[in-house]
Amino acid sequence: MTGRQIVMQRLGRAVARSTTADLQRAAQFLEWAAQVRRGCSQQRAASRQAQYRRNVEQAEQRAWDRRFD
């Protein structure tokens, strides 16, 4: 069995013992966790783009700074 399958079995057993309020809180938590991951991914992507732009600008500047005889 994979780790995910084991966790899904545990989750199934926990759902059977849970109240509606417990399930609602769990669903809200999982939705919140997904938003956090999505935000982190977007922040990393934006950071990578900014770093790429800085690197390109620096490379262009260095190209213009070269002296030829």
C-alpha positions as CSV (number, residue, x, y, z in Angstrom):
1,M,0.0,0.0,0.0
2,T,1.2,3.5,-0.7
3,G,1.3,6.2,1.9
4,R,-1.6,8.0,0.3
5,Q,-3.8,4.8,0.5
6,I,-2.9,4.4,4.2
7,V,-3.9,8.0,4.9
8,M,-7.1,7.7,2.9
9,Q,-8.0,4.6,5.0
10,R,-7.3,6.5,8.2
11,L,-9.4,9.4,6.9
12,G,-12.3,7.1,6.1
13,R,-12.3,5.6,9.6
14,A,-12.1,9.1,11.1
15,V,-15.0,10.3,8.9
16,A,-17.2,7.5,10.1
17,R,-16.6,8.6,13.8
18,S,-16.9,12.4,13.1
19,T,-19.7,14.8,13.6
20,T,-20.9,17.2,10.9
21,A,-19.1,20.1,12.6
22,D,-15.8,18.1,12.7
23,L,-16.2,17.4,9.0
24,Q,-16.9,21.1,8.2
25,R,-13.8,22.2,10.1
26,A,-11.7,19.6,8.4
27,A,-13.0,20.7,5.0
28,Q,-12.3,24.3,5.8
29,F,-8.8,23.5,6.9
30,L,-8.0,21.5,3.7
31,E,-9.3,24.4,1.6
32,W,-7.2,26.8,3.5
33,A,-4.1,24.5,3.1
34,A,-4.7,24.4,-0.7
35,Q,-4.9,28.2,-0.8
36,V,-1.6,28.5,1.1
37,R,0.1,26.1,-1.3
38,R,-1.3,28.0,-4.3
39,G,0.0,31.3,-2.9
40,C,3.4,29.9,-2.2
41,S,3.6,28.6,-5.7
42,Q,2.6,32.0,-7.1
43,Q,5.1,33.8,-4.9
44,R,7.9,31.4,-6.0
45,A,7.0,31.9,-9.7
46,A,7.0,35.7,-9.3
47,S,10.3,35.6,-7.5
48,R,11.8,33.4,-10.3
49,Q,10.6,35.8,-12.9
50,A,12.0,38.8,-11.1
51,Q,15.4,37.0,-10.7
52,Y,15.4,36.1,-14.4
53,R,14.7,39.7,-15.4
54,R,17.5,40.9,-13.1
55,N,19.9,38.4,-14.6
56,V,19.0,39.4,-18.1
57,E,19.4,43.1,-17.3
58,Q,22.8,42.4,-15.7
59,A,24.0,40.3,-18.7
60,E,22.9,43.1,-21.1
61,Q,24.7,45.7,-19.0
62,R,27.9,43.5,-19.0
63,A,27.7,43.1,-22.7
64,W,27.6,46.9,-23.2
65,D,30.5,47.4,-20.7
66,R,32.9,45.2,-22.6
67,R,35.8,47.1,-24.2
68,F,37.1,46.2,-27.6
69,D,40.4,47.2,-29.0
